[in-house]
Amino acid sequence: MECSEAECQRPAAVELHIPWAENRYVCAAHARVLGRQDGVVADPLPERADDLLESEGQG
């Protein structure tokens, strides 16, 4: 499943529970930004946990 954000082809790693809209599945990068809004709850997808962790050697 791909990120639901326009023009993003990264794999979805998080389900965002948004009180004023439909829940959305987004990549880790979009989850970091969109998950900061008041009331939004970011729920990581267990099968995509590796996408949420930084690889060794990065940073």
MODELLER restraints for C-alpha pairs under 7 A, 6 or more apart:
rsr = mdl.restraints
at = mdl.atoms
rsr.add(forms.Gaussian(group=physical.xy_distance, feature=features.Distance(at['CA:1:A'], at['CA:11:A']), mean=5.91, stdev=0.5))
rsr.add(forms.Gaussian(group=physical.xy_distance, feature=features.Distance(at['CA:1:A'], at['CA:12:A']), mean=5.82, stdev=0.5))
rsr.add(forms.Gaussian(group=physical.xy_distance, feature=features.Distance(at['CA:2:A'], at['CA:9:A']), mean=5.76, stdev=0.5))
rsr.add(forms.Gaussian(group=physical.xy_distance, feature=features.Distance(at['CA:2:A'], at['CA:10:A']), mean=5.76, stdev=0.5))
rsr.add(forms.Gaussian(group=physical.xy_distance, feature=features.Distance(at['CA:2:A'], at['CA:11:A']), mean=4.38, stdev=0.5))
rsr.add(forms.Gaussian(group=physical.xy_distance, feature=features.Distance(at['CA:2:A'], at['CA:12:A']), mean=4.97, stdev=0.5))
rsr.add(forms.Gaussian(group=physical.xy_distance, feature=features.Distance(at['CA:3:A'], at['CA:9:A']), mean=6.18, stdev=0.5))
rsr.add(forms.Gaussian(group=physical.xy_distance, feature=features.Distance(at['CA:3:A'], at['CA:10:A']), mean=5.74, stdev=0.5))
rsr.add(forms.Gaussian(group=physical.xy_distance, feature=features.Distance(at['CA:3:A'], at['CA:11:A']), mean=5.57, stdev=0.5))
rsr.add(forms.Gaussian(group=physical.xy_distance, feature=features.Distance(at['CA:3:A'], at['CA:12:A']), mean=4.49, stdev=0.5))
rsr.add(forms.Gaussian(group=physical.xy_distance, feature=features.Distance(at['CA:3:A'], at['CA:25:A']), mean=5.85, stdev=0.5))
rsr.add(forms.Gaussian(group=physical.xy_distance, feature=features.Distance(at['CA:3:A'], at['CA:26:A']), mean=4.16, stdev=0.5))
rsr.add(forms.Gaussian(group=physical.xy_distance, feature=features.Distance(at['CA:3:A'], at['CA:27:A']), mean=5.14, stdev=0.5))
rsr.add(forms.Gaussian(group=physical.xy_distance, feature=features.Distance(at['CA:4:A'], at['CA:24:A']), mean=6.49, stdev=0.5))
rsr.add(forms.Gaussian(group=physical.xy_distance, feature=features.Distance(at['CA:4:A'], at['CA:25:A']), mean=5.81, stdev=0.5))
rsr.add(forms.Gaussian(group=physical.xy_distance, feature=features.Distance(at['CA:4:A'], at['CA:26:A']), mean=5.54, stdev=0.5))
rsr.add(forms.Gaussian(group=physical.xy_distance, feature=features.Distance(at['CA:5:A'], at['CA:26:A']), mean=6.74, stdev=0.5))
rsr.add(forms.Gaussian(group=physical.xy_distance, feature=features.Distance(at['CA:10:A'], at['CA:27:A']), mean=5.93, stdev=0.5))
rsr.add(forms.Gaussian(group=physical.xy_distance, feature=features.Distance(at['CA:11:A'], at['CA:27:A']), mean=5.67, stdev=0.5))
rsr.add(forms.Gaussian(group=physical.xy_distance, feature=features.Distance(at['CA:12:A'], at['CA:25:A']), mean=5.56, stdev=0.5))
rsr.add(forms.Gaussian(group=physical.xy_distance, feature=features.Distance(at['CA:12:A'], at['CA:26:A']), mean=4.54, stdev=0.5))
rsr.add(forms.Gaussian(group=physical.xy_distance, feature=features.Distance(at['CA:12:A'], at['CA:27:A']), mean=4.20, stdev=0.5))
rsr.add(forms.Gaussian(group=physical.xy_distance, feature=features.Distance(at['CA:13:A'], at['CA:26:A']), mean=6.10, stdev=0.5))
rsr.add(forms.Gaussian(group=physical.xy_distance, feature=features.Distance(at['CA:13:A'], at['CA:27:A']), mean=4.94, stdev=0.5))
rsr.add(forms.Gaussian(group=physical.xy_distance, feature=features.Distance(at['CA:13:A'], at['CA:28:A']), mean=5.70, stdev=0.5))
rsr.add(forms.Gaussian(group=physical.xy_distance, feature=features.Distance(at['CA:13:A'], at['CA:44:A']), mean=6.08, stdev=0.5))
rsr.add(forms.Gaussian(group=physical.xy_distance, feature=features.Distance(at['CA:13:A'], at['CA:45:A']), mean=5.47, stdev=0.5))
rsr.add(forms.Gaussian(group=physical.xy_distance, feature=features.Distance(at['CA:13:A'], at['CA:48:A']), mean=5.12, stdev=0.5))
rsr.add(forms.Gaussian(group=physical.xy_distance, feature=features.Distance(at['CA:13:A'], at['CA:51:A']), mean=6.45, stdev=0.5))
rsr.add(forms.Gaussian(group=physical.xy_distance, feature=features.Distance(at['CA:14:A'], at['CA:25:A']), mean=5.68, stdev=0.5))
rsr.add(forms.Gaussian(group=physical.xy_distance, feature=features.Distance(at['CA:14:A'], at['CA:26:A']), mean=5.48, stdev=0.5))
rsr.add(forms.Gaussian(group=physical.xy_distance, feature=features.Distance(at['CA:14:A'], at['CA:27:A']), mean=6.23, stdev=0.5))
rsr.add(forms.Gaussian(group=physical.xy_distance, feature=features.Distance(at['CA:14:A'], at['CA:28:A']), mean=6.50, stdev=0.5))
rsr.add(forms.Gaussian(group=physical.xy_distance, feature=features.Distance(at['CA:14:A'], at['CA:31:A']), mean=6.52, stdev=0.5))
rsr.add(forms.Gaussian(group=physical.xy_distance, feature=features.Distance(at['CA:14:A'], at['CA:42:A']), mean=6.28, stdev=0.5))
rsr.add(forms.Gaussian(group=physical.xy_distance, feature=features.Distance(at['CA:14:A'], at['CA:43:A']), mean=5.51, stdev=0.5))
rsr.add(forms.Gaussian(group=physical.xy_distance, feature=features.Distance(at['CA:14:A'], at['CA:44:A']), mean=4.26, stdev=0.5))
rsr.add(forms.Gaussian(group=physical.xy_distance, feature=features.Distance(at['CA:14:A'], at['CA:45:A']), mean=5.29, stdev=0.5))
rsr.add(forms.Gaussian(group=physical.xy_distance, feature=features.Distance(at['CA:15:A'], at['CA:23:A']), mean=6.78, stdev=0.5))
rsr.add(forms.Gaussian(group=physical.xy_distance, feature=features.Distance(at['CA:15:A'], at['CA:24:A']), mean=5.65, stdev=0.5))
rsr.add(forms.Gaussian(group=physical.xy_distance, feature=features.Distance(at['CA:15:A'], at['CA:25:A']), mean=4.42, stdev=0.5))
rsr.add(forms.Gaussian(group=physical.xy_distance, feature=features.Distance(at['CA:15:A'], at['CA:26:A']), mean=6.37, stdev=0.5))
rsr.add(forms.Gaussian(group=physical.xy_distance, feature=features.Distance(at['CA:15:A'], at['CA:42:A']), mean=5.91, stdev=0.5))
rsr.add(forms.Gaussian(group=physical.xy_distance, feature=features.Distance(at['CA:15:A'], at['CA:43:A']), mean=5.09, stdev=0.5))
rsr.add(forms.Gaussian(group=physical.xy_distance, feature=features.Distance(at['CA:15:A'], at['CA:44:A']), mean=6.19, stdev=0.5))
rsr.add(forms.Gaussian(group=physical.xy_distance, feature=features.Distance(at['CA:15:A'], at['CA:45:A']), mean=6.73, stdev=0.5))
rsr.add(forms.Gaussian(group=physical.xy_distance, feature=features.Distance(at['CA:16:A'], at['CA:23:A']), mean=5.51, stdev=0.5))
rsr.add(forms.Gaussian(group=physical.xy_distance, feature=features.Distance(at['CA:16:A'], at['CA:24:A']), mean=5.19, stdev=0.5))
rsr.add(forms.Gaussian(group=physical.xy_distance, feature=features.Distance(at['CA:16:A'], at['CA:25:A']), mean=6.18, stdev=0.5))
rsr.add(forms.Gaussian(group=physical.xy_distance, feature=features.Distance(at['CA:16:A'], at['CA:40:A']), mean=6.56, stdev=0.5))
rsr.add(forms.Gaussian(group=physical.xy_distance, feature=features.Distance(at['CA:16:A'], at['CA:41:A']), mean=5.71, stdev=0.5))
rsr.add(forms.Gaussian(group=physical.xy_distance, feature=features.Distance(at['CA:16:A'], at['CA:42:A']), mean=4.64, stdev=0.5))
rsr.add(forms.Gaussian(group=physical.xy_distance, feature=features.Distance(at['CA:16:A'], at['CA:43:A']), mean=6.17, stdev=0.5))
rsr.add(forms.Gaussian(group=physical.xy_distance, feature=features.Distance(at['CA:17:A'], at['CA:23:A']), mean=4.79, stdev=0.5))
rsr.add(forms.Gaussian(group=physical.xy_distance, feature=features.Distance(at['CA:17:A'], at['CA:24:A']), mean=6.94, stdev=0.5))
rsr.add(forms.Gaussian(group=physical.xy_distance, feature=features.Distance(at['CA:17:A'], at['CA:40:A']), mean=5.66, stdev=0.5))
rsr.add(forms.Gaussian(group=physical.xy_distance, feature=features.Distance(at['CA:17:A'], at['CA:41:A']), mean=5.08, stdev=0.5))
rsr.add(forms.Gaussian(group=physical.xy_distance, feature=features.Distance(at['CA:17:A'], at['CA:42:A']), mean=6.39, stdev=0.5))
rsr.add(forms.Gaussian(group=physical.xy_distance, feature=features.Distance(at['CA:18:A'], at['CA:39:A']), mean=6.86, stdev=0.5))
rsr.add(forms.Gaussian(group=physical.xy_distance, feature=features.Distance(at['CA:18:A'], at['CA:40:A']), mean=4.94, stdev=0.5))
rsr.add(forms.Gaussian(group=physical.xy_distance, feature=features.Distance(at['CA:18:A'], at['CA:41:A']), mean=6.85, stdev=0.5))
rsr.add(forms.Gaussian(group=physical.xy_distance, feature=features.Distance(at['CA:19:A'], at['CA:39:A']), mean=6.59, stdev=0.5))
rsr.add(forms.Gaussian(group=physical.xy_distance, feature=features.Distance(at['CA:19:A'], at['CA:40:A']), mean=6.84, stdev=0.5))
rsr.add(forms.Gaussian(group=physical.xy_distance, feature=features.Distance(at['CA:28:A'], at['CA:51:A']), mean=6.90, stdev=0.5))
rsr.add(forms.Gaussian(group=physical.xy_distance, feature=features.Distance(at['CA:28:A'], at['CA:52:A']), mean=5.93, stdev=0.5))
rsr.add(forms.Gaussian(group=physical.xy_distance, feature=features.Distance(at['CA:31:A'], at['CA:42:A']), mean=6.88, stdev=0.5))
rsr.add(forms.Gaussian(group=physical.xy_distance, feature=features.Distance(at['CA:35:A'], at['CA:41:A']), mean=6.37, stdev=0.5))
rsr.add(forms.Gaussian(group=physical.xy_distance, feature=features.Distance(at['CA:35:A'], at['CA:42:A']), mean=5.80, stdev=0.5))
